[in-house]
Amino acid sequence: MNLFIEMSKITNVFPGVIANEEVDFSLKRGEIRALVGENGAGKSTLMKSLYGMIQPASGEIRIKGELVTIKSPNDAISMGIGMIHQHFMLIPTLTTLENIIMGVTPVKYGVFIDGKAAKKKVEQLMEKYNLHVPIDVLVQDLSVGDKQRVEILKALFREVDILILDEPTAILTPQETTVLFKMMKEWSAAGKAIVFISHKLREVKEVADSITIMRKGKITGNAINNDITEHEIATLMVGREVSMKVEKTIAVPGDVVLETVDLNVSDNQHLPAVKDFSLKVRAGEIVGVAGVEGNGQHELIEALAGMWSAKTGQMLFKGDDFTHRSIRSRMDIGIVHVPEDRLKTGLCSEMSLWENLISGRLENIKFSRGKGLFFRFKSIADFSKKMIEDFRIKIPDHNYTLKTLSGGNQQKVVIARELSREPQLLLISQPTRGVDMGAIEFIHKELVALRDRGCAILLVSADLQELMNISDRMIVMYEGEIVGEIPGEPYDENEIGYLMAGLQKEVAK
């Protein structure tokens, strides 16, 4: 059978939760196997067992037929296993290069770090796989997209035989995704084995040889790709019928809520990131912002939210200039922000659900007395329970800490908190990154419902399919500029992809 991996009856138990229950998983030499399932289904736990981050309560793992005990990621790497994590395993105070070579640093004369050789190899990998990132910049100063590229380069640098890819296409244009899939097929043809974790079922169908589906810690299906449909996969993932299409009526935009006039914003290296940016967003519409990450979307949204200063230009809310207003005052007039990185800027994972839900509202008379000095715990509990119910957050109790939740449920907490403010302008980045099919369906419905209540929504997403499904109209950004404006459906994916790659600087329609 020529198996690279055999995982037999793997069980992982955490307090009050069976994350994996006697799971069998195998991977053949030269195979691309997709692993799909909702957040909390047990996919990451299973792969962390293979990568040595978790020791299973029971079960066996064989690599190339040999029974092994994988006590750490170093053990896994030494056995030829590499993993790119959904939540990046990078040290923010080290550079890109230092993160990539950590643990496998080239040396000369047996003792000295061979920085020149390391840098040359990394640059060759960047060029070969078109994964360019600033090599000497601190990781803490990189965008989310660049951080994911660093993770991919880490695995490639280690020359692994078994590669676990968790949502690797989130930052890519359609053309770049095609290139990645071509590389994956080349790797598999060369004998490498690949586990491909993705929530994009169309991509799973395009690149995988076989598919394993999980739900609630168990395997609910194994199939050869050609023997199963996207709809069947989604049903096995969620346990019910799932709508693959966003149901929405044609938007009826109202008055202009947000207007930017010749807006210019610099990045953290003091280089131009947003250039002469002029845009109007009206009440009752969703305007999608497409573009490969690192082309100014991050700086644009954070400048509008008040987290980043504008260099020149104006930002207007219903005609009033708010360019230099504080974050608090922007929230007070109805501007709400869902950030791209829920763990870094959206939540405090060490705090409870209720503490995160009332963040930014400590002086609200509904939740406290004496300007935040004394909590109204009954009101807070009632509010938290309503958010849990309304937004289908899977958590035993509102006192649980956020770090116990899956990524999809953490994202629901951020969205619940911000949408409960009843915003007039919503600035939202990557709303469904790393989120499962059921949660994606729910989040999209909530955004459309908010639009229908008259909210103006500016949506940034690296998932082009998401933008095409939910946006009423779209703009495309490249190197900080608007290079395409698409009034509405039908959208041409290839045309948008070329605009995203900077190959067609003209209006798309």
N, C-alpha and C positions, 0 to 999 in steps of 0.2 A: 504493500500500500504506500510505502515511501513517506511515512508521516514525519513531519518536523515536530509537531506538538501533539501530545495526548494528555488532556486533563480529564481525570476520571473521578466522578462523584465528589466534586469540590463543594464544600460547605463552608460558608462564612457567616458567623453569628455576631451581632453587636447587641448592646443592651436593648431588649425589647424588639429587635428586628432580625429576621433571617434574610440576609442579603443575597446569599446563594444557597440553594438547597439541592445537593447532590447533582451538580451540573456536570455534564459531559460535553467537552468541546475539543475538536481536533482540527488540525491544519496540515495540509499536504505541501510537500516541496513544490514550488512554482504556482501555488494557489493564491488567489485573492478572495478572501472570505469576508463578507460584510457582516458586522455584528450590530443589530438594530434593536431598539426597545425604548420605552419611555424613560425619562429621568427617574432614577430610583429603581429601575428594573433589575439592576445588578451587573450591568455591563462593565462599568469602571471597576467595580470591586473584583470581578472575575479577572480582568486584565491586570489589575494591581497585584493579584496573587501570582500571575505569571511573571510579572516584572519584579517581584521580590519586595514590594512595598507592604504587603499584608501576608501573614502566615495563615493559611487555611486551617479551620478547626479540624477538618478531616478531608481525605481525598489524596490522590496521587497526581504528580506531574512527570511526564516523560518528555525529554528533548532528544530528538533523533533516536528514539528507542531506549534511551538510558534513563532510569529512574533518578530524579534529581531532587534536591532540596534547595530552593532559591531563597536565601535568607536576606538578600538586599539587592537593590538595583545594580550594584557593582557585580554581584554574582550573575545577574541576568545579562549584563553587558558582556561579561567574560564568556557567556554561553552563546553570544551572538544575537541577543534580543535587544531591540531598541523601542522606546515608547515616546510618543508625542502626546502630552497630556492636554486635556480640555482646559484645565487651569494650569497655567504655565509654571514649570519648575525651574525658574531662573532666579539668579541673585541680582537684585536691582542695582546694587552699588558696584557691580563689576561691569566691564565692557562686554560688548557683543563677542569679541574674540575670546575673552577670558571665560565666558559662559560656555562657548562652543567646545573649547579644548579641555575644560575642567575634567579631571579624572583620567584623561588620556593625553596629557601634555607631552609633546615631543621633547626629547632631551638630547644634548650632545655631550660627549665625553662622560656620559653616565650620570652627570650631576646638574648640568646647566640647562635651563629652559631654552629650547631652540625656537624663539619667538618668530624669527624670520621664516623658518620652515612651516610653522603652524599657520602663519598669516598667508603664506603662499598657497597652502593646501585649501584653506578656507576660501580664498579668493577664486581658486579654480573651481570649487564646488558651486560658489555663487554664480559664476559664469556658465558652467555646464548646465545647471538646473534653473537658471534665470531667477534666482532667489537673492536679489541684491538688498543688503541692509548696510547702514553705516557701521563699519567694523570696529572703530575705536571710540564709539559713543557709549555712555553708561546705559544699561538696559532700562533703568528707571526713566530715561528720557525718550524711549522709543514708543511709538504708537502700538496699539494692540496688534495690528497687522504685522508690524515688524517683529514683535515678540514671537508671533507664531512662526514666522520665517526662521528666526533663530532656533526655535525648537526643532524644526525640520532639519536645519543644517547640523545641529548637534547629533542627530541620529545618523545622518549621512557621513559625518566625520568619523563615526565609530565603525563604519563599514559592517553593519549588522546583516545577519542572514534572515532574521525574523523581525519584521517592522510592524509596530502597532500604531496606526494613524487615527487620531481622534479629531474628527471635524477638520480635516486639513484644507478644505477648499473655501473656508469662510472668507478669506481675504482676496480671492482670485477672480479675475474676469472670466467670462466664458472661454475665451481663447486660452488663458493661462490654465484653466481647469482642464481643458483638452490636452495641453502640454503635460500637466501633472499625470493625467490618466495614461498618457502615452509612456511616461517614465515608469509608472507603476507596472504597466504591462511588460515593459522591457526588463524591469527588475524580476518579475515573475518568470519571464522567459529565460532569464539567467539563473533560475533556480531559487530565488528568494521567495519567502512566504510572507504574505501581508494580511494583517487584520485591519479592515477598513470600517471604522465607526462613523456613521453619518446619519443625520436626520433627513437628508435630502434623498428621498426614495428614487427620484429620477436618476441621480448620480449612482446610487447603489445598483440600479438596473443597468446602467451604462458600463460600469467598470468591473463589477464583481463576477466571479465564477460561481460562487455559492453564497448562501445567505443563512445566518442563524438569527432567530428572533427570540427575544426574552421578554417576559412579563412577570413581575412580582417574584424575582429571584429564580425563576425556572425557565427552561427552554420550552417555548410553545410551538416552535417549528424549525425544521432544517430543510432547505430546498436548493436544488440546482436553479440558477438564476432564470433560465428559460421556462421553468415549470411553475412559476408563481408570478402574479401580477402585483403592481403597486397597491391596489386596493386590498388585495388579500394580505399583503404584508402589514398594511396599516391596521387592518382588523385584528390580526394576530398580536400586534404590538399593544393595542389599546383595549382590546376585548370587547369592542363595539364598532358599529359603523362610524366611519370618520369621513367628513366632507373634505375633499382635496382641493376644493375651489372656494375662494372667499365670496360669500354671497353679499352683494351690496347694490343699492340702487345708484342711479346716476347722480353725482354730486350737484347740488345747487348752491354754488358759492355766493356768499354775502359780501359784506363790506371788508375792506382790507384791514387785517389785524396786525400783521407783521410786514414791515417794509425795511429793507436795507438799501442804502444809497452809497455807492462807491466805497464799500467797506473794505478796509485793509487790515489784516491781522498777521503778526509775526509768530513763528513757532518758538520753541524753547531754545533754539540755537540763534535766535534773532534774525532768522531768514524769512522772507516773504512766504506766507502760507496761504492766505486768502487775498486775492488781488482784484480791486475795483469791482467788488461783488454787489450787484443790484438785483433784488428779488422782492416779489410781493406774494404773500400768502393770505388767503381770504378765509373768513369764517365758513365752516362747513365744507372744507376740502382737505385732502391729504396730499401734500406735495412731497414726492419722493426724491431723495438725493442719491444718485448713483455715482460710482467711481471706485477705483481701486484704493484701498486704504492708504493714507499718507499723502493724499492730494488736496488736503485742506479741510476735509469734512469735520475732523476732530476739532480743529481750532475754530471753525465757523460755529459749531454748536456750543462750544464752551464759551466763546465770546458772547453769543446771544444769551447764554444762561448767566453770565456775569462772573464766570470762573477764569476768564482770560480777558485781557485788555485789548480794545481795538486801537490800532495805531492811528488811523484816520477814517473818515466816513461817518455815517449816521445809522442808528438803529431806531426805528419808530414803532411804537405800539399804539394802534388806533390813532395815529397822527402825532402822538407825543414822543419826544426824544427821550430814550431811556439808555443812551449809550454809556453814560457814566453812573448809572444807578447801581446800588448794591444788590447782591443776590437776594437778600431779605425783601427789599422794596420791590424787586421784580416779582417775587412770589406773591407779595401782597396785592399786586394789581392783576394777577391771574396768569403769570408766566411760570410754567412748570417744566422741569427737566428730568428726563430719565437717562442717566449716563450710559456710555457704552460698556464700562467695566463695573459690573455690579459689586464685585468684591472690593475694588480699590476705592471707588467714590460713591457707590450706591448704598452700601450697607455696612454695618459693623457686625461681623460674623460672630464675635464673642458675646454680643448682647442678645437679649431675648427678642422674640417676635414683637411683643407689644412695645418694647423700647424703640425698635426700628420703625414701627408704624407711626409713632408719635414724634419721631425725629423732625425737628424744625417747627414743632407745635407746642413746645413746652409752656409757652405763655398763653396758650389758648384756654379760655375760661371753661371750655367743655372738659378739658383734661387736667386742669390744675387751678389752685387758688394761690393768691399772693404772688402773682406774676412768676409762676413756675416753682414756687417754694414747696407747695404741698400738692401731691398728686390726688386726683379723683379716681381711685383705683376701680370703682364699679363702672364708671363711664368708660374708662380705658379698656376694661375687660369686655364690656358690651360692644364697643367699637371694634376691638380685635376679633371677637367672635364673628361679628358681621363680615369683616374683611375675609376671614378664613372661609366663611360660607359663600360669600358673593364671588370670590376669586378662586374658589376650589383649591385652597392651599392645603397640601397634605402634611399636617403636623398634629401630634397628639394633643398639644395644649399651647395656649398663647404665651406661656412662660418658658417654653423651650428655646434654647439658643439657636441662632440662625445657622451655625456651622453644622448642625445636625440635619439640615434640609438638603435635598438634591438641588442641582443648579436651576432646574426649571421652576421649582417652588420658591427658591430665592428670588428669581426674576419676577415671579408673581407678587412677592411681597413689595418689591420696588414699585411695580406698576400699580398695585392696590393703593399704596400710600400716596402716589402722585395723582392718580386719577380720582381718588376720593376728595381731592382739593377742588374738584370741578373747574379745571383750568379753562381759560379762554384761548390760550396758546400753549400747545404741547410741543416741546423739543425732545425728540426721542431718538436714541442711537442704538442700533443693533438689538431691537426688542426681543428677538427670538434666538440669539446666538447660543448654541449649546442647549437648546430647548427641544423637547420631544414633540411628536406629531400632535398629540392631544392638547398640550399646552400651547403650541403654535396656533391651532384652530381657535382656542379660547382667547388668546391675546389679540388675534386679528379681529375677532368679533367685537371685543371690547373697544378697539380703536375705531372701528366703523361706527359703533354705537355712539362713541364720543363725538365723532365727526357729525353724525346725524343730529346731535344736540347743539350743534353750532360752533364747536371748537375748531380752531385752525390748527393743523398738525403739520410740522416739518419733520419728516422721517428720513433718517440716514440708515442705510443697511448695506452690508457687503454682499447680501444675498439678493442677486438680481431677480430671481424668480419671485421672492417676497415682494420686492418693489413693484414688479409688473402686476402682481396679483392684487395689491392693496391700494396703490397710488391712483389718485384721480388725474394727476399729471406728474411729469418727471423733469428734472434737470440732471445734467451729467457734468461732474467736475473733473478737471484735469489740471494739475499743477496750479491749483488755487483759483482757477477761472471756470466760469460756466461755458462749456464748449458745445452744449446741445440742449435744446428745450423741446420736449415732446408733449404736445397738448393732451394726449390721452390715448386710450386703447383704439386700435390694436397696436401693441408694441412690437418692434422688430429686435429680437434679442441680439442678433449678429451686428446690426447697425449700432445698437447701444454699446456692445462690446468693443467695437472699433473706436467709438468716441471715448470710452473709458481708457483705452490704451493710447489715446492721443494721436490716433491715425487719421482722424477726420474732424478737423476743427471747423464745423459748420453746423447750422441748425438742422436737426434731424428731419423735420417736416416743414 
